[in-house]
Amino acid sequence: MSKLLEYNATLVAREDLEPTLSIFRLRPDEIHRPSEGAWFVPGQYVTIGMNRAVVEGETDPRPLSVRRPMSIASPPEDDRDLEFYIRRVGEPESELPLTHVMWPIRVGERMYCRAVATGHFTLEGTVGLADRRLKLCVAAGTGLAPFVSIARSRVRRDPHARLDDLAIVHGASHPSGLGYRAELEELARTNGLRYLPAVSRPGPEWTGWRGRAESVTDPGRRAEAEEALGLAKGELRPDRVAVLICGLNGTIANTITGLLNRGFVPDNRKLRRGLEVGDDVAANVFWEQYDTEPVIDVKNAELMADLRRTLHAALGK
Ligand SMILES: Cc1cc2nc3c(=O)[nH]c(=O)nc-3n(C[C@H](O)[C@H](O)[C@H](O)COP(=O)(O)OP(=O)(O)OC[C@H]3O[C@@H](n4cnc5c(N)ncnc54)[C@H](O)[C@@H]3O)c2cc1C
């Protein structure tokens, strides 16, 4: 049984975009700063948590508290607060879903935050800071958070920073779920960010990209996607583009498989083994997964044979 968490952070702002989609801004009482450099790297996450109500005299078999990792959407240059972009999950798997416990909280209320950032889904930990290729960031729903932090941080350090090497594709069911849209559109106008909001269940008023975020890697929509991303025809290829994906397993799997016929190689040992890719072949597709389902079932022999054929044909093997 989990023990009660000692609350050490205050909710200082909250923006509700949809009934189950919100931006939360937390102010930890204390921040553990390294002696040098920023207190986290854009793309990292922290753990937040809450206790459930304990009613005296009542037995409740659920755990007393729940903690979950959350990507940081704010930049490290915000040196007091941490921002999170959170979906209240519709079909939780646990006895005590954090997103259900925390949904009623209001500005001024307290919760738990382990303000020590961790994770390797950063530019440094994936493509490397020196990489000059376009970074195609594919985000479904709240998977946008790490990319917002990356873009914001650059502009906070230098308001004139160019973001032409970043393309953010953000997928939502409806336009109301396109969190950070105004800010990203502004970064597109002023700093050259390539921002492509994608709506999978659009109404007739939606004139932008139709489909899920990963549909930009669908081989059947390649020419359309290259144009929308500001790429020349045929330019969506590993010597010009590196891919970062964040969200649930379906988005990640579809993005990976959609790009195999252009020779994009995933950064995952098991998957690379299944695809029979040697250690000498550089990875150019990286991801952060929010759920625990396997991204691709490497034990599915028929599927793997098919994916292998596609990739090896593209790699000229
Ligand atoms: C490194 C990392 C960073 C994360 N960052 C974020 C973030 O920035 N924002 C965020 O909302 N979640 C994020 N998550 C997911 C988060 O940790 C929880 O899994 C999620 O909030 C559900 O927790 P719960 O206790 O409410 O539900 P649980 O009872 O744990 O239910 C789990 C179910 O929720 C689904 N689920 C998990 N995350 C989401 C989501 N974002 N949208 C829709 N369904 C989801 C899973 O598929 C699973 O079926 C992150 C996960 C990881 C591993």
The ligand as an SDF file (V2000), in Angstrom:
LIG
                    3D

 53 58  0  0  0  0  0  0  0  0999 V2000
    7.7350    9.8930  -19.4700 C   0  0  0  0  0  0  0  0  0  0  0  0
    6.2370   10.1220  -19.4270 C   0  0  0  0  0  0  0  0  0  0  0  0
    5.7380   11.4030  -19.5540 C   0  0  0  0  0  0  0  0  0  0  0  0
    4.3510   11.6150  -19.5340 C   0  0  0  0  0  0  0  0  0  0  0  0
    3.8790   12.8720  -19.7270 N   0  0  0  0  0  0  0  0  0  0  0  0
    2.5420   13.0860  -19.7590 C   0  0  0  0  0  0  0  0  0  0  0  0
    2.0150   14.3940  -20.0240 C   0  0  0  0  0  0  0  0  0  0  0  0
    2.7650   15.3640  -20.2410 O   0  0  0  0  0  0  0  0  0  0  0  0
    0.6670   14.5430  -20.0380 N   0  0  0  0  0  0  0  0  0  0  0  0
   -0.1910   13.4870  -19.8240 C   0  0  0  0  0  0  0  0  0  0  0  0
   -1.4180   13.6990  -19.8530 O   0  0  0  0  0  0  0  0  0  0  0  0
    0.2860   12.2500  -19.5890 N   0  0  0  0  0  0  0  0  0  0  0  0
    1.6180   12.0260  -19.5380 C   0  0  0  0  0  0  0  0  0  0  0  0
    2.1000   10.7700  -19.2680 N   0  0  0  0  0  0  0  0  0  0  0  0
    1.1490    9.7080  -18.8700 C   0  0  0  0  0  0  0  0  0  0  0  0
    0.9570    9.7690  -17.3460 C   0  0  0  0  0  0  0  0  0  0  0  0
    2.1320    9.3900  -16.6870 O   0  0  0  0  0  0  0  0  0  0  0  0
   -0.1670    8.8200  -16.8920 C   0  0  0  0  0  0  0  0  0  0  0  0
    0.0380    7.5630  -17.4450 O   0  0  0  0  0  0  0  0  0  0  0  0
   -1.5240    9.3270  -17.3130 C   0  0  0  0  0  0  0  0  0  0  0  0
   -1.7320   10.6250  -16.7970 O   0  0  0  0  0  0  0  0  0  0  0  0
   -2.6220    8.4130  -16.8070 C   0  0  0  0  0  0  0  0  0  0  0  0
   -2.4660    8.2200  -15.4300 O   0  0  0  0  0  0  0  0  0  0  0  0
   -3.6980    7.8490  -14.5000 P   0  0  0  0  0  0  0  0  0  0  0  0
   -3.1520    7.4440  -13.1740 O   0  0  0  0  0  0  0  0  0  0  0  0
   -4.7100    8.9300  -14.5150 O   0  0  0  0  0  0  0  0  0  0  0  0
   -4.3590    6.6220  -15.2710 O   0  0  0  0  0  0  0  0  0  0  0  0
   -4.0050    5.0570  -15.2110 P   0  0  0  0  0  0  0  0  0  0  0  0
   -4.9480    4.3320  -14.3300 O   0  0  0  0  0  0  0  0  0  0  0  0
   -2.5710    4.8820  -14.9690 O   0  0  0  0  0  0  0  0  0  0  0  0
   -4.4110    4.6900  -16.7100 O   0  0  0  0  0  0  0  0  0  0  0  0
   -3.5110    4.3980  -17.7050 C   0  0  0  0  0  0  0  0  0  0  0  0
   -4.2370    4.5060  -19.0470 C   0  0  0  0  0  0  0  0  0  0  0  0
   -4.2370    5.8550  -19.4620 O   0  0  0  0  0  0  0  0  0  0  0  0
   -3.8450    5.9560  -20.8260 C   0  0  0  0  0  0  0  0  0  0  0  0
   -3.0900    7.2090  -20.9540 N   0  0  0  0  0  0  0  0  0  0  0  0
   -1.9020    7.5150  -20.3780 C   0  0  0  0  0  0  0  0  0  0  0  0
   -1.5280    8.7640  -20.7070 N   0  0  0  0  0  0  0  0  0  0  0  0
   -2.4940    9.2610  -21.5190 C   0  0  0  0  0  0  0  0  0  0  0  0
   -2.6560   10.5030  -22.1680 C   0  0  0  0  0  0  0  0  0  0  0  0
   -1.7400   11.4690  -22.0480 N   0  0  0  0  0  0  0  0  0  0  0  0
   -3.7620   10.6960  -22.9340 N   0  0  0  0  0  0  0  0  0  0  0  0
   -4.6840    9.7190  -23.0550 C   0  0  0  0  0  0  0  0  0  0  0  0
   -4.5720    8.5010  -22.4630 N   0  0  0  0  0  0  0  0  0  0  0  0
   -3.4940    8.2740  -21.6950 C   0  0  0  0  0  0  0  0  0  0  0  0
   -2.9610    4.7510  -21.0620 C   0  0  0  0  0  0  0  0  0  0  0  0
   -3.0520    4.3430  -22.3930 O   0  0  0  0  0  0  0  0  0  0  0  0
   -3.5460    3.7250  -20.1440 C   0  0  0  0  0  0  0  0  0  0  0  0
   -4.5370    2.9910  -20.8360 O   0  0  0  0  0  0  0  0  0  0  0  0
    3.4760   10.5280  -19.3240 C   0  0  0  0  0  0  0  0  0  0  0  0
    3.9880    9.2330  -19.1840 C   0  0  0  0  0  0  0  0  0  0  0  0
    5.3480    9.0300  -19.2420 C   0  0  0  0  0  0  0  0  0  0  0  0
    5.8860    7.6170  -19.1090 C   0  0  0  0  0  0  0  0  0  0  0  0
  1  2  1  0
  2  3  1  0
  2 52  2  0
  3  4  2  0
  4  5  1  0
  4 50  1  0
  5  6  2  0
  6  7  1  0
  6 13  1  0
  7  8  2  0
  7  9  1  0
  9 10  1  0
 10 11  2  0
 10 12  1  0
 12 13  2  0
 13 14  1  0
 14 15  1  0
 14 50  1  0
 15 16  1  0
 16 17  1  0
 16 18  1  0
 18 19  1  0
 18 20  1  0
 20 21  1  0
 20 22  1  0
 22 23  1  0
 23 24  1  0
 24 25  2  0
 24 26  1  0
 24 27  1  0
 27 28  1  0
 28 29  2  0
 28 30  1  0
 28 31  1  0
 31 32  1  0
 32 33  1  0
 33 34  1  0
 33 48  1  0
 34 35  1  0
 35 36  1  0
 35 46  1  0
 36 37  1  0
 36 45  1  0
 37 38  2  0
 38 39  1  0
 39 40  1  0
 39 45  2  0
 40 41  1  0
 40 42  2  0
 42 43  1  0
 43 44  2  0
 44 45  1  0
 46 47  1  0
 46 48  1  0
 48 49  1  0
 50 51  2  0
 51 52  1  0
 52 53  1  0
M  END
$$$$
